[in-house]
Amino acid sequence: MTTAAIKKTGYNWRVTDIVVAALIAVAGGVIFWAWSQGANLISAPVNAVYPPLSGLYAGGWMIPAVLGMLIIRKPGAALFCETVAATGELIMGSQYGTTVLISGVLQGLGAELVFAAFMYKKFNLPGSLLAGAGAGLFCGLNDSFLPWGWNIAYTAGDKLAYIIFTSISGAIIAGALSWIATRALAKTGVLSSFASRKAATEPVFS
């Protein structure tokens, strides 16, 4: 697709966008499932030290939201990819039950709102870090305050610590790694039909 054709589509979703977003989401669902298995392995030692530290592991569950938006670059991409990925994990048999779908929607919304705040025009490293942190913030709030939250019994101090940890994890694991992955994919040429096709040469901070 030519540059002019890509610009002409604007924020309208093309079939290619939907297909690629779905592929990212499906891959994300598999990552979610594997990430959940890893959570089982670390939960005991982490809880023995300081339970809120488990928030530092949460960022892996937010990758589809940030990665999907960095590649598709159209409104709704973060929410779509994260929600579909969570649905995929639910179908594969998540240990978290239907709450995984709620978590996916909220985490996708957290990233989506950050990109929306920048009018869907900032896809640099700071924007990616903030989007990941936004997803992490919503993850922490969901787990700490909503009725189905895993950490509803935490003290106020522990809830605050957990939310800070999930935000940091979202920024680093989902934000930074997705930004790096997008630049790496752009170098291969596979993003040639997307607005992210020049991601590898875009400024890091502007």
Backbone as CSV, one residue per row, in Angstrom:
resi,resn,N_x,N_y,N_z,CA_x,CA_y,CA_z,C_x,C_y,C_z
1,MET,0.848,-1.203,0.000,0.000,0.000,0.000,0.881,1.249,0.000
2,THR,0.514,2.234,-0.802,1.314,3.445,-0.904,1.119,4.331,0.316
3,THR,2.061,5.264,0.509,1.959,6.190,1.637,0.677,7.005,1.537
4,ALA,0.340,7.447,0.323,-0.880,8.231,0.137,-2.115,7.427,0.510
5,ALA,-2.119,6.156,0.156,-3.272,5.304,0.470,-3.401,5.109,1.971
6,ILE,-2.263,4.966,2.646,-2.288,4.783,4.093,-2.838,6.028,4.771
7,LYS,-2.363,7.213,4.309,-2.839,8.455,4.895,-4.327,8.635,4.645
8,LYS,-4.816,8.195,3.474,-6.206,8.383,3.116,-7.142,7.643,4.059
9,THR,-6.679,6.499,4.580,-7.542,5.707,5.461,-7.729,6.386,6.807
10,GLY,-6.792,7.297,7.201,-6.932,8.018,8.458,-7.119,7.075,9.628
11,TYR,-8.138,7.375,10.449,-8.415,6.561,11.619,-9.411,5.446,11.333
12,ASN,-9.854,5.312,10.089,-10.780,4.236,9.753,-10.044,2.899,9.713
13,TRP,-10.652,1.927,10.306,-10.033,0.596,10.335,-10.210,-0.086,8.989
14,ARG,-9.109,-0.652,8.462,-9.157,-1.449,7.244,-9.233,-2.931,7.630
15,VAL,-9.522,-3.754,6.653,-9.561,-5.194,6.917,-8.192,-5.655,7.413
16,THR,-7.142,-5.097,6.814,-5.781,-5.465,7.233,-5.548,-5.126,8.702
17,ASP,-6.041,-3.981,9.119,-5.887,-3.589,10.518,-6.568,-4.590,11.446
18,ILE,-7.784,-4.960,11.066,-8.549,-5.888,11.913,-7.864,-7.248,11.989
19,VAL,-7.384,-7.713,10.844,-6.734,-9.031,10.815,-5.465,-9.029,11.663
20,VAL,-4.634,-8.005,11.476,-3.380,-7.945,12.232,-3.646,-7.740,13.721
21,ALA,-4.606,-6.884,14.042,-4.946,-6.683,15.455,-5.428,-7.994,16.076
22,ALA,-6.205,-8.751,15.310,-6.688,-10.037,15.815,-5.532,-11.010,16.028
23,LEU,-4.564,-10.994,15.102,-3.406,-11.874,15.252,-2.583,-11.497,16.492
24,ILE,-2.410,-10.184,16.695,-1.699,-9.725,17.894,-2.440,-10.179,19.142
25,ALA,-3.760,-10.047,19.093,-4.572,-10.419,20.245,-4.509,-11.924,20.517
26,VAL,-4.571,-12.715,19.455,-4.512,-14.172,19.637,-3.157,-14.570,20.225
27,ALA,-2.093,-13.986,19.666,-0.759,-14.258,20.221,-0.694,-13.795,21.672
28,GLY,-1.350,-12.662,21.935,-1.382,-12.160,23.303,-2.101,-13.107,24.244
29,GLY,-3.150,-13.744,23.756,-3.874,-14.699,24.585,-2.987,-15.860,25.001
30,VAL,-2.160,-16.310,24.069,-1.218,-17.392,24.388,-0.184,-16.905,25.413
31,ILE,0.293,-15.654,25.188,1.249,-15.083,26.147,0.603,-14.976,27.525
32,PHE,-0.651,-14.542,27.555,-1.369,-14.424,28.824,-1.378,-15.757,29.559
33,TRP,-1.732,-16.803,28.807,-1.855,-18.124,29.420,-0.501,-18.560,29.990
34,ALA,0.558,-18.379,29.200,1.896,-18.757,29.668,2.310,-17.889,30.850
35,TRP,1.973,-16.601,30.786,2.331,-15.670,31.871,1.638,-16.076,33.169
36,SER,0.416,-16.558,33.014,-0.341,-17.001,34.190,0.312,-18.217,34.832
37,GLN,0.868,-19.110,34.005,1.555,-20.278,34.559,2.795,-19.831,35.342
38,GLY,3.470,-18.812,34.800,4.637,-18.274,35.496,4.267,-17.639,36.826
39,ALA,3.073,-17.023,36.839,2.615,-16.393,38.085,2.488,-17.419,39.199
40,ASN,2.091,-18.618,38.819,1.959,-19.675,39.823,3.306,-20.014,40.451
41,LEU,4.360,-19.929,39.636,5.686,-20.314,40.105,6.271,-19.276,41.068
42,ILE,5.955,-18.007,40.817,6.575,-16.962,41.640,5.732,-16.547,42.844
43,SER,4.471,-16.939,42.832,3.560,-16.433,43.863,4.012,-16.787,45.281
44,ALA,4.426,-18.047,45.485,4.808,-18.475,46.835,6.017,-17.698,47.367
45,PRO,7.138,-17.650,46.621,8.296,-16.907,47.147,8.029,-15.416,47.292
46,VAL,7.265,-14.833,46.345,6.974,-13.395,46.434,6.101,-13.102,47.647
47,ASN,5.091,-13.923,47.849,4.201,-13.709,48.991,4.934,-13.867,50.319
48,ALA,5.976,-14.698,50.303,6.747,-14.890,51.525,7.567,-13.641,51.872
49,VAL,7.923,-12.876,50.858,8.733,-11.659,51.077,7.828,-10.459,51.327
50,TYR,7.003,-10.128,50.339,6.088,-8.982,50.452,5.048,-9.109,49.336
51,PRO,3.839,-9.542,49.625,2.835,-9.854,48.598,2.621,-8.785,47.523
52,PRO,2.596,-7.488,47.848,2.391,-6.497,46.780,3.445,-6.521,45.688
53,LEU,4.612,-7.115,45.973,5.653,-7.211,44.952,5.186,-7.990,43.730
54,SER,4.125,-8.781,43.880,3.602,-9.546,42.737,3.171,-8.608,41.610
55,GLY,2.912,-7.345,41.951,2.542,-6.376,40.929,3.636,-6.154,39.899
56,LEU,4.880,-6.391,40.287,5.996,-6.199,39.358,5.977,-7.215,38.228
57,TYR,5.195,-8.262,38.398,5.118,-9.310,37.370,3.985,-9.048,36.381
58,ALA,3.117,-8.118,36.706,1.851,-7.979,35.973,1.977,-7.458,34.549
59,GLY,3.079,-6.798,34.223,3.183,-6.134,32.927,3.004,-7.040,31.718
60,GLY,3.341,-8.305,31.859,3.201,-9.222,30.730,1.777,-9.361,30.238
61,TRP,0.825,-9.106,31.147,-0.582,-9.214,30.771,-1.082,-7.971,30.027
62,MET,-0.209,-7.003,29.817,-0.639,-5.748,29.189,0.025,-5.499,27.841
63,ILE,0.864,-6.422,27.418,1.600,-6.246,26.170,0.689,-6.050,24.957
64,PRO,-0.373,-6.841,24.772,-1.198,-6.674,23.553,-1.767,-5.266,23.411
65,ALA,-2.134,-4.634,24.516,-2.721,-3.297,24.437,-1.749,-2.298,23.835
66,VAL,-0.530,-2.264,24.367,0.459,-1.285,23.899,0.994,-1.674,22.522
67,LEU,1.335,-2.948,22.358,1.891,-3.401,21.073,0.878,-3.205,19.946
68,GLY,-0.380,-3.550,20.213,-1.409,-3.403,19.186,-1.553,-1.964,18.727
69,MET,-1.551,-1.040,19.683,-1.682,0.374,19.312,-0.454,0.884,18.590
70,LEU,0.737,0.491,19.044,1.959,0.974,18.398,2.037,0.528,16.947
71,ILE,1.432,-0.614,16.640,1.460,-1.108,15.256,0.285,-0.554,14.447
72,ILE,-0.921,-0.666,14.972,-2.117,-0.256,14.228,-2.270,1.263,14.193
73,ARG,-2.060,1.917,15.334,-2.107,3.383,15.462,-3.462,3.959,15.077
74,LYS,-4.513,3.326,15.530,-5.859,3.834,15.286,-6.688,3.694,16.560
75,PRO,-7.619,4.626,16.783,-8.423,4.573,18.011,-9.076,3.208,18.209
76,GLY,-8.993,2.727,19.421,-9.614,1.454,19.772,-8.679,0.270,19.708
77,ALA,-7.485,0.447,19.128,-6.576,-0.693,18.933,-6.124,-1.293,20.265
78,ALA,-5.796,-0.436,21.241,-5.333,-0.956,22.527,-6.441,-1.731,23.231
79,LEU,-7.621,-1.153,23.248,-8.748,-1.808,23.912,-9.130,-3.095,23.196
80,PHE,-9.148,-3.063,21.871,-9.508,-4.248,21.089,-8.523,-5.390,21.331
81,CYS,-7.231,-5.103,21.178,-6.225,-6.165,21.294,-6.195,-6.769,22.691
82,GLU,-6.275,-5.925,23.707,-6.209,-6.438,25.075,-7.459,-7.249,25.416
83,THR,-8.614,-6.777,24.960,-9.859,-7.486,25.262,-9.918,-8.842,24.560
84,VAL,-9.535,-8.868,23.285,-9.549,-10.134,22.546,-8.518,-11.105,23.115
85,ALA,-7.363,-10.579,23.509,-6.344,-11.441,24.118,-6.865,-12.056,25.413
86,ALA,-7.540,-11.239,26.223,-8.101,-11.763,27.470,-9.175,-12.807,27.192
87,THR,-9.946,-12.580,26.137,-10.963,-13.562,25.752,-10.302,-14.878,25.359
88,GLY,-9.180,-14.767,24.640,-8.452,-15.967,24.243,-7.960,-16.750,25.447
89,GLU,-7.441,-16.043,26.456,-6.982,-16.733,27.661,-8.151,-17.399,28.375
90,LEU,-9.291,-16.702,28.392,-10.471,-17.278,29.040,-10.892,-18.570,28.345
91,ILE,-10.866,-18.552,27.017,-11.260,-19.742,26.246,-10.286,-20.899,26.489
92,MET,-8.994,-20.568,26.633,-7.990,-21.620,26.851,-8.049,-22.194,28.253
93,GLY,-8.827,-21.557,29.115,-8.962,-22.070,30.468,-8.122,-21.314,31.473
94,SER,-8.478,-20.077,31.714,-7.716,-19.277,32.665,-8.035,-19.660,34.100
95,GLN,-7.000,-19.674,34.913,-7.187,-19.952,36.337,-7.941,-18.826,37.040
96,TYR,-8.022,-17.672,36.371,-8.680,-16.511,36.969,-10.160,-16.406,36.594
97,GLY,-10.639,-17.349,35.786,-12.053,-17.351,35.428,-12.448,-16.132,34.601
98,THR,-13.710,-15.752,34.720,-14.216,-14.648,33.903,-13.630,-13.292,34.300
99,THR,-13.001,-13.229,35.471,-12.406,-11.953,35.871,-11.272,-11.546,34.934
100,VAL,-10.719,-12.535,34.222,-9.631,-12.205,33.293,-10.144,-11.312,32.170
101,LEU,-11.409,-11.499,31.800,-11.984,-10.673,30.740,-12.174,-9.232,31.227
102,ILE,-12.627,-9.100,32.452,-12.787,-7.756,33.030,-11.433,-7.065,33.125
103,SER,-10.436,-7.822,33.565,-9.088,-7.262,33.665,-8.589,-6.803,32.303
104,GLY,-8.857,-7.617,31.285,-8.411,-7.257,29.939,-9.037,-5.964,29.450
105,VAL,-10.325,-5.832,29.668,-11.027,-4.614,29.236,-10.458,-3.387,29.955
106,LEU,-10.274,-3.497,31.259,-9.800,-2.345,32.031,-8.350,-1.992,31.697
107,GLN,-7.510,-2.998,31.546,-6.113,-2.726,31.197,-6.008,-2.117,29.797
108,GLY,-6.805,-2.639,28.869,-6.815,-2.060,27.533,-7.298,-0.622,27.568
109,LEU,-8.288,-0.366,28.413,-8.813,0.994,28.540,-7.762,1.934,29.117
110,GLY,-6.992,1.440,30.089,-5.944,2.275,30.683,-4.925,2.727,29.647
111,ALA,-4.498,1.812,28.790,-3.547,2.180,27.727,-4.220,3.057,26.679
112,GLU,-5.441,2.716,26.345,-6.166,3.464,25.306,-6.318,4.940,25.695
113,LEU,-6.642,5.192,26.947,-6.849,6.569,27.400,-5.578,7.408,27.291
114,VAL,-4.430,6.774,27.525,-3.163,7.509,27.397,-2.914,7.890,25.939
115,PHE,-3.092,6.936,25.040,-2.898,7.255,23.624,-3.914,8.301,23.163
116,ALA,-5.137,8.210,23.669,-6.178,9.186,23.316,-5.809,10.574,23.822
117,ALA,-5.209,10.635,25.015,-4.806,11.919,25.582,-3.792,12.622,24.687
118,PHE,-3.020,11.840,23.950,-2.052,12.405,23.001,-2.635,12.476,21.592
119,MET,-3.969,12.360,21.489,-4.669,12.457,20.201,-4.174,11.416,19.189
120,TYR,-3.696,10.295,19.696,-3.195,9.201,18.857,-2.085,9.674,17.915
121,LYS,-1.242,10.556,18.440,-0.142,11.082,17.625,1.222,10.851,18.263
122,LYS,1.256,10.303,19.474,2.529,10.053,20.147,2.741,8.554,20.325
123,PHE,3.695,8.028,19.595,4.004,6.605,19.684,5.487,6.402,19.984
124,ASN,6.092,7.415,20.612,7.510,7.324,20.952,7.685,6.568,22.283
125,LEU,8.915,6.528,22.746,9.188,5.771,23.966,8.449,6.333,25.183
126,PRO,8.495,7.651,25.435,7.743,8.160,26.593,6.249,7.841,26.506
127,GLY,5.671,7.988,25.324,4.249,7.674,25.161,3.960,6.205,25.430
128,SER,4.858,5.345,24.982,4.686,3.906,25.209,4.796,3.565,26.689
129,LEU,5.767,4.198,27.361,5.936,3.949,28.794,4.693,4.399,29.570
130,LEU,4.163,5.570,29.198,2.971,6.071,29.884,1.758,5.181,29.610
131,ALA,1.644,4.696,28.366,0.525,3.808,28.036,0.605,2.511,28.846
132,GLY,1.821,1.969,28.950,1.997,0.768,29.759,1.686,1.038,31.220
133,ALA,2.115,2.207,31.687,1.828,2.567,33.078,0.323,2.757,33.287
134,GLY,-0.348,3.314,32.284,-1.805,3.481,32.377,-2.512,2.143,32.493
135,ALA,-2.062,1.187,31.686,-2.642,-0.158,31.769,-2.359,-0.758,33.148
136,GLY,-1.134,-0.547,33.636,-0.766,-1.061,34.954,-1.555,-0.414,36.073
137,LEU,-1.796,0.882,35.924,-2.590,1.595,36.932,-3.995,1.003,37.031
138,PHE,-4.609,0.782,35.890,-5.962,0.215,35.896,-5.954,-1.221,36.408
139,CYS,-4.878,-1.938,36.115,-4.735,-3.298,36.641,-4.689,-3.264,38.161
140,GLY,-3.864,-2.369,38.690,-3.734,-2.274,40.137,-5.023,-1.859,40.817
141,LEU,-5.725,-0.899,40.219,-7.001,-0.448,40.794,-8.029,-1.569,40.762
142,ASN,-8.064,-2.297,39.654,-9.004,-3.413,39.522,-8.742,-4.477,40.587
143,ASP,-7.479,-4.854,40.727,-7.142,-5.925,41.661,-7.307,-5.506,43.127
144,SER,-7.223,-4.204,43.377,-7.211,-3.738,44.766,-8.555,-3.253,45.288
145,PHE,-9.417,-2.769,44.381,-10.624,-2.113,44.875,-11.950,-2.679,44.382
146,LEU,-11.966,-3.333,43.239,-13.234,-3.872,42.748,-13.574,-5.163,43.485
147,PRO,-14.845,-5.501,43.594,-15.279,-6.613,44.451,-14.586,-7.943,44.160
148,TRP,-14.227,-8.165,42.913,-13.587,-9.431,42.543,-12.062,-9.344,42.624
149,GLY,-11.553,-8.222,43.090,-10.103,-8.024,43.128,-9.401,-9.022,44.020
150,TRP,-8.218,-9.437,43.572,-7.457,-10.443,44.319,-6.868,-9.870,45.595
151,ASN,-6.690,-8.560,45.612,-6.013,-7.942,46.747,-6.947,-7.068,47.568
152,ILE,-8.219,-7.362,47.519,-9.206,-6.531,48.188,-8.956,-6.467,49.693
153,ALA,-8.314,-7.517,50.249,-8.078,-7.560,51.694,-6.781,-6.857,52.110
154,TYR,-6.022,-6.349,51.144,-4.782,-5.650,51.485,-5.088,-4.412,52.332
155,THR,-4.137,-4.005,53.110,-4.237,-2.723,53.808,-4.095,-1.597,52.769
156,ALA,-4.444,-0.374,53.171,-4.345,0.755,52.242,-2.909,0.936,51.740
157,GLY,-1.954,0.771,52.638,-0.553,0.923,52.245,-0.113,-0.137,51.257
158,ASP,-0.545,-1.363,51.495,-0.181,-2.441,50.578,-0.857,-2.262,49.224
159,LYS,-2.093,-1.764,49.229,-2.776,-1.515,47.951,-2.037,-0.450,47.146
160,LEU,-1.614,0.606,47.831,-0.874,1.662,47.146,0.429,1.118,46.568
161,ALA,1.126,0.318,47.361,2.388,-0.265,46.883,2.129,-1.158,45.673
162,TYR,1.076,-1.966,45.739,0.755,-2.869,44.625,0.452,-2.076,43.358
163,ILE,-0.327,-1.002,43.500,-0.683,-0.193,42.324,0.556,0.459,41.718
164,ILE,1.462,0.932,42.572,2.720,1.505,42.068,3.520,0.439,41.325
165,PHE,3.580,-0.759,41.887,4.348,-1.844,41.250,3.737,-2.255,39.909
166,THR,2.405,-2.353,39.846,1.782,-2.737,38.563,1.999,-1.642,37.513
167,SER,2.014,-0.391,37.944,2.247,0.702,36.993,3.675,0.659,36.458
168,ILE,4.621,0.413,37.355,6.024,0.296,36.927,6.190,-0.892,35.981
169,SER,5.586,-2.004,36.349,5.682,-3.203,35.520,5.055,-2.972,34.147
170,GLY,3.903,-2.311,34.136,3.255,-2.024,32.858,4.126,-1.132,31.985
171,ALA,4.756,-0.130,32.601,5.604,0.795,31.836,6.791,0.062,31.220
172,ILE,7.438,-0.779,32.021,8.674,-1.429,31.553,8.383,-2.628,30.644
173,ILE,7.573,-3.564,31.147,7.356,-4.802,30.387,6.454,-4.564,29.179
174,ALA,5.318,-3.899,29.398,4.394,-3.680,28.274,4.811,-2.470,27.437
175,GLY,5.195,-1.376,28.098,5.526,-0.161,27.365,6.845,-0.242,26.615
176,ALA,7.918,-0.445,27.349,9.249,-0.436,26.728,9.438,-1.609,25.766
177,LEU,9.060,-2.808,26.200,9.274,-3.969,25.338,8.428,-3.898,24.065
178,SER,7.212,-3.380,24.172,6.366,-3.252,22.972,6.958,-2.220,22.019
179,TRP,7.495,-1.152,22.567,8.125,-0.121,21.732,9.337,-0.704,21.001
180,ILE,10.152,-1.461,21.729,11.319,-2.111,21.109,10.885,-3.113,20.045
181,ALA,9.847,-3.884,20.345,9.367,-4.897,19.401,8.826,-4.254,18.124
182,THR,8.137,-3.130,18.281,7.584,-2.458,17.105,8.695,-1.949,16.203
183,ARG,9.723,-1.372,16.794,10.854,-0.889,15.988,11.555,-2.052,15.286
184,ALA,11.675,-3.177,15.989,12.320,-4.344,15.382,11.483,-4.884,14.217
185,LEU,10.168,-4.914,14.397,9.292,-5.394,13.319,9.348,-4.453,12.125
186,ALA,9.400,-3.151,12.390,9.450,-2.174,11.299,10.711,-2.364,10.456
187,LYS,11.799,-2.726,11.105,13.048,-2.936,10.364,12.943,-4.079,9.366
188,THR,12.091,-5.050,9.670,11.959,-6.208,8.775,11.092,-5.907,7.563
189,GLY,10.320,-4.836,7.633,9.453,-4.481,6.516,8.049,-5.035,6.618
190,VAL,7.753,-5.823,7.645,6.425,-6.448,7.749,5.337,-5.428,8.088
191,LEU,5.735,-4.226,8.505,4.744,-3.200,8.848,4.585,-2.185,7.708
192,SER,4.978,-2.560,6.509,4.996,-1.610,5.391,3.618,-1.052,5.048
193,SER,2.558,-1.746,5.420,1.211,-1.275,5.085,0.557,-0.530,6.246
194,PHE,1.362,-0.221,7.283,0.816,0.455,8.468,1.509,1.796,8.684
195,ALA,0.847,2.640,9.456,1.440,3.929,9.789,2.704,3.756,10.620
196,SER,2.881,2.596,11.192,4.060,2.311,12.007,5.243,1.821,11.174
197,ARG,5.129,1.892,9.849,6.164,1.331,8.976,7.530,2.008,9.169
198,LYS,7.528,3.268,9.656,8.786,3.986,9.874,9.180,4.019,11.345
199,ALA,8.592,3.154,12.134,8.840,3.168,13.577,10.318,3.029,13.920
200,ALA,11.055,2.272,13.113,12.469,2.018,13.413,13.314,3.276,13.348
201,THR,12.865,4.276,12.584,13.656,5.497,12.420,13.006,6.708,13.086
202,GLU,11.899,6.485,13.775,11.237,7.599,14.451,12.052,8.047,15.658
203,PRO,12.008,9.352,15.995,12.721,9.831,17.180,12.250,9.102,18.442
204,VAL,13.175,8.904,19.338,12.848,8.170,20.564,11.970,8.998,21.503
205,PHE,12.259,10.307,21.567,11.587,11.133,22.575,10.657,12.207,22.028
206,SER,10.563,12.380,20.739,9.711,13.462,20.235,8.687,12.938,19.235
